[in-house]
Amino acid sequence: MDILTKKEVAALLRVSERSIDLWRERDGLPTVKIGQVCRFYREAVLRWFEQFQQKREVK
């Protein structure tokens, strides 16, 4: 199970780090709190992103 930083998630999804922040705050991008920092499980991010894209296509 890969644990990623915000920078790594942004690179994986080819978006800005600001987009990651917005999606986390407003759209429920799943995070894991490790100490005082947020990290992301790679598999959870990819599943979430696939669902997020499908919702955007429907609108």
Secondary structure, 3 states (H helix, E strand, C coil): CCEECHHHHHHHHCCCHHHHHHHHHHHCCCCEEECCEEEEEHHHHHHHHHHHHHHHHHC
